[in-house]
């Protein structure tokens, strides 16, 4: 079983994070949600808040103004405004 997700977070200025994460939490338009390996496919709008993710055992927070995220086949792609 895959224990990591491939995640890319991009802004209009460029990529701010690209790597493997154990989990990620997003401020979705309908409420915050957690993504773990084998998560169902989803596309969600994001609102102002924090993306929290665990990379190599270290939790990291990234403040965003909004955007959207797609999760499919253990790949997370987020386009955000900061």
N, C-alpha and C positions, 0 to 999 in steps of 0.2 A: 504494500500500500504506500502510495506517495504521501510523504509527511510535509511537503512544502508546496507553496503556490508560487508561480512566476508572476511578479507584479511590476507594472510600469505605471508611474504617475508622471503625467506631462502637463505643462502649462503652455500658453502661447509663446513663451520665451524659450522653451526647451524642456528636456527631461530632468525632473528633480529627483527621481528615484527609479532604479531598475535593479531587480534582484529577486532572490528567493525569500519568502516570508512564511512563517508558521501560521499566522492568522492576520486578519485586518478588520478594522471596524470603521464604518462609514456613516456620516450624517445624512441619511436618506431623506427625501422629501416627505415620506410617510412615516418617518421615525428612523432611529439609528439601527444598524444591523451588522452582524458579525459574519465574516466569511472564513470558513475553514476548508481544508482539503475535501474534495468531492462534493462541494456545494452545488446546488442546482443552478442551471444557467439563469442569469438575471441581467437586466439593464435597468438602472435606476438613476433618476435625477438626484443631485446632491445639493444640499443647502449649506449656508455658512455654518462652520463648526470645525471639528478636528477629525482628521483621519489618524487612527492609531494602528500601528502595525508592529509585529515582532519579527525582527531580522537578526539572525544568529543569537537568539536568546535575549536580545535587548529590545525593550519596548521603545518606540519612537512616536512622537506626535507631530503632525503637520497641520497648521491652521489653513483653512481654505475659505473662500468667499462663495463657492458654489461650483457646479460642474455636472459631470455624469460619470458613471462607472459601468463597465460590462464585465461579467464573470462568466467564463465558459471553459470547460475542460481544464480546471485548475490554473487558468490564466486570468489575471485581473488586469484590466486596462482602464485607467482613470484619466480623464481630461478635466483639469480644474483651473479655476481662477484663484489667485492668492491675494 
